[in-house]
Amino acid sequence: MFAKNRVVIVENECVIVTGNKLINIFDYLEVAEFSANSLVMASSIRLLQPMGDKEIDELRVAFNVK
């Protein structure tokens, strides 16, 4: 499970973050926190619209992410 997903959210409990270096773990946690905050703020403006697979694939190519 953690080979591909470095951050796991346990509903109403906690967040589990893994990585090979402590600095990477803090980075993953910071990104997760910023993303969660962005979702909360955006939901106050209007209903959230999930991204489709096509948009996600385009971002992976643009940012060179596997």
Residue pairs with C-beta under 8 A, 6 or more apart in sequence:
1 8
2 8
2 18
6 17
6 18
6 19
6 24
6 28
7 15
7 16
7 17
7 28
7 29
7 31
7 32
8 15
8 16
8 17
9 15
9 32
10 16
15 29
15 32
17 25
17 28
17 29
17 32
18 25
18 28
19 25
19 27
19 28
39 48
42 48
59 65
60 66
